[in-house]
Amino acid sequence: MSQPAVRARGLRKRYDGLVAVDGVDFDVPAGICFGFLGPNGAGKTTTMKMGYGLASVDEGTLEVLGRDVSRRRREVKSRLGVVPQDENLDKELSVRENLLVQAGFHGIRGREAQARADELLEAALLSARAASTPAQLSGGMRKRLLIARALVNRPDLVVLDEPTTGLDPQARRTLWQTLDELRAGGVTLLLTTHYMEEAARLCDRLVIMDAGRILAEGAPAELVTRYEQPDLESVFLHLTGHRLDT
């Protein structure tokens, strides 16, 4: 068997005495879309943040791309792309400049950086808006720019924290197509979402989390069958006792 892209064992994180992630175990096979489904406060975003180095691991082990994030954080981060929940584009820079600055962070400069920016702008359907600022873009365009920026370093794994929140249905489906293409290209995706349809549509496997613990893991259709429920939302309600949006 090939090495998993992410492996967690006994992973735990506390904030001011509050347990945010409570001893979870999971494996993420390489090249799939793996989802974290749960309400606010379930621990899914904290789990993601430990994976890309924004939060430290209190207990347990977390390996990303074969490396222990507690000991080789910089090396792990160099092979990741991150699309954060809160938009953090540089509003003073143009669309193109946002990509070039990110390229510089990864040591990509000069002609190579220019070529990479051109490639990503085309892929994100933003070539005609290269000179615009983020404020001049629609919400869907800004999300596509965030994804393009996350791909500057040609990452092996991309972390996406609620990437389609606030988007209209058409923009959401456009982003789904982009994520499908990334997965088809061999990139591993870690996704958190509040949308059941999105989880069922995108995720090859997912975990359902609540109160810092994993309640179930499997492919969406497998979970529906296992718990004898009509759909994924019903599975979530069955396991947690409340709706995802509560």
C-alpha angles and dihedrals in degrees: 000000000000119000114269118249090229130018124182126184123181090341112184135172131180131191116198091334094313114119107229097171115026113201102303127181125198143142125214113204114221118261100023137103107249118191136206110205122188147105125276109293094027092118099247097119091045089052090052092048091055088053095057098036102256091114128035124236112248098187138359129024133289121188121188119189089348096307130109105241092209093060104026103033097141092050091050093048091053089064098045136083119205129202103188127212091236114057110245105174117146102255094196093059131071123250090260093046091053088060094044093051091051090049089054091055087060095046094257110136145151120014093352091057092047092050092047091050091051091050094050095044090054093047091049092047089240102115092109090052098047093117094045123100120238090254089063093056130086119247092259092051091051090052090051089051091051090053092046090051090051090056098053093102094045092245126205091216131031123199115207119186109198092322097178101044110134096013125126117246094260094051090045092055091048089056091047088058090051091052091048089055092050092051091047087055091058099260116142113229127205110194136184118191144165092207118094092196090053093049092049092045100046111024123089087187134001144178125226110220133190131167091359096305135103110240098179142357133197146088112314094246091045091055091049090053095042094054095036094235129143096236145354094271090057090050090054092049090047093053101039104027093231141068121266093244095054 
